[in-house]
Amino acid sequence: MNESRNDATYTMGRTEGEEERLIQQSQLYDAVTRRFLKEAGLSSGMKVLDIGSGAGDVALTVAELVGPAGAVVGVDVNPAILATAQARAQEAGFTNVEFIAGDARTLDLGNDFDALSGRLVLMYMADPADALKQLATRLRPGGIAAFQEADFTPYRQMYHPETPLANKLIDWALGVFERSGAHSDMGFGLYRAFVEAGLPEPYMHFESPVGGPESWAGYQFVANSFRSMLPLIEEYGIATAEEVDVETLAERVRREVVTAKRPFALPPHVTAWAQLAS
Ligand SMILES: C[S@@+](CC[C@H](N)C(=O)[O-])C[C@H]1O[C@@H](n2cnc3c(N)ncnc32)[C@H](O)[C@@H]1O
């Protein structure tokens, strides 16, 4: 995609709070991921490589889909977060998952995987198409590549005059993602990445959790996301900690949504999968 750029600064930081935020994010997006991975053909007995496992949520969903006869290898550059993933796998009783620390693009893991999975990870890589090309070499003939990525481009269309705080949050989030070097348009960018990587044209889907009810878990997730992004938001001069005010943010968004009767859309995710020729 862009040969001269570097990998992004991990926009969401590497704190313990970020691990919790990833788990919370999963609770909001897992239904999409599970449906998508099943549709892509992940099933019992498969050996799957999960790229950028983080706290392990996608790897654990995959472990369930492939069952005890299958196996999952989860990879992440951040060894600290893999300790959490490992502990969660153990606690849930999975014996078919292992986690390996390292850069997924360069780790030598063999080339007999039935499928690759990855969520919110290509967006942090300098050249997603080239990364996908490297990663696809881990697949056996007939193997499946299945990736889910966020896309912030349609977000500006969601501005609404009665929700100034939501509009401001969208601006701040877009600003920090763009400045950090992440591909904020990775979701729709998946199509080009697959094709430029030499994979078949992918089957794609687009969706976003949207919340209106007072009890929606998304308000707290939004606040925690801004807690994770705050160091970069301040470093880049996008907003001050006082303006963001993470401690009251969930409540402020909730109040705005309820008063304006205008639901809040979380970042849209795009899913893409393709199967190699046998
Ligand atoms: C936003 S998190 C997503 C975690 C998980 N996939 C999920 O959806 O819950 C992205 C993860 O990708 C990891 N990552 C980024 N670049 C990577 C690379 N080149 N190889 C392996 N992991 C990478 C980061 O360390 C981070 O934990």
The ligand as a Tripos MOL2 file, in Angstrom:
@<TRIPOS>MOLECULE
LIG
   27    29     1     0     0
SMALL
NO_CHARGES

@<TRIPOS>ATOM
      1 C1         -6.3460   -3.7160   18.4790 C.3       1 LIG1
      2 S1         -5.4440   -5.1100   19.0390 S.3       1 LIG1
      3 C2         -6.5760   -6.3780   18.5680 C.3       1 LIG1
      4 C3         -6.4640   -7.6250   19.3950 C.3       1 LIG1
      5 C4         -7.3910   -8.7630   18.9870 C.3       1 LIG1
      6 N1         -7.1730   -9.1740   17.6190 N.3       1 LIG1
      7 C5         -8.8380   -8.3820   19.1930 C.2       1 LIG1
      8 O1         -9.5250   -8.0760   18.2180 O.co2     1 LIG1
      9 O2         -9.2940   -8.3730   20.3570 O.co2     1 LIG1
     10 C6         -4.1360   -5.2790   17.8720 C.3       1 LIG1
     11 C7         -3.0250   -6.2190   18.3140 C.3       1 LIG1
     12 O3         -2.1660   -6.4880   17.1870 O.3       1 LIG1
     13 C8         -0.8340   -6.5760   17.6540 C.3       1 LIG1
     14 N2          0.0890   -6.4000   16.5040 N.ar      1 LIG1
     15 C9          0.3010   -5.2830   15.7850 C.ar      1 LIG1
     16 N3          1.2080   -5.5150   14.8070 N.ar      1 LIG1
     17 C10         1.5650   -6.8310   14.9010 C.ar      1 LIG1
     18 C11         2.4640   -7.6700   14.1720 C.ar      1 LIG1
     19 N4          3.1930   -7.1920   13.1530 N.pl3     1 LIG1
     20 N5          2.5700   -8.9790   14.5420 N.ar      1 LIG1
     21 C12         1.8610   -9.4590   15.5850 C.ar      1 LIG1
     22 N6          1.0050   -8.6900   16.3230 N.ar      1 LIG1
     23 C13         0.8540   -7.3940   15.9840 C.ar      1 LIG1
     24 C14        -0.7590   -5.4880   18.7120 C.3       1 LIG1
     25 O4          0.3140   -5.6970   19.6190 O.3       1 LIG1
     26 C15        -2.1270   -5.6220   19.3930 C.3       1 LIG1
     27 O5         -2.1100   -6.4690   20.5150 O.3       1 LIG1
@<TRIPOS>BOND
     1     1     2 1
     2     2     3 1
     3     2    10 1
     4     3     4 1
     5     4     5 1
     6     5     6 1
     7     5     7 1
     8     7     8 2
     9     7     9 1
    10    10    11 1
    11    11    12 1
    12    11    26 1
    13    12    13 1
    14    13    14 1
    15    13    24 1
    16    14    15 ar
    17    14    23 ar
    18    15    16 ar
    19    16    17 ar
    20    17    18 ar
    21    17    23 ar
    22    18    19 1
    23    18    20 ar
    24    20    21 ar
    25    21    22 ar
    26    22    23 ar
    27    24    25 1
    28    24    26 1
    29    26    27 1
@<TRIPOS>SUBSTRUCTURE
     1 LIG1         1 GROUP 0 **** ****
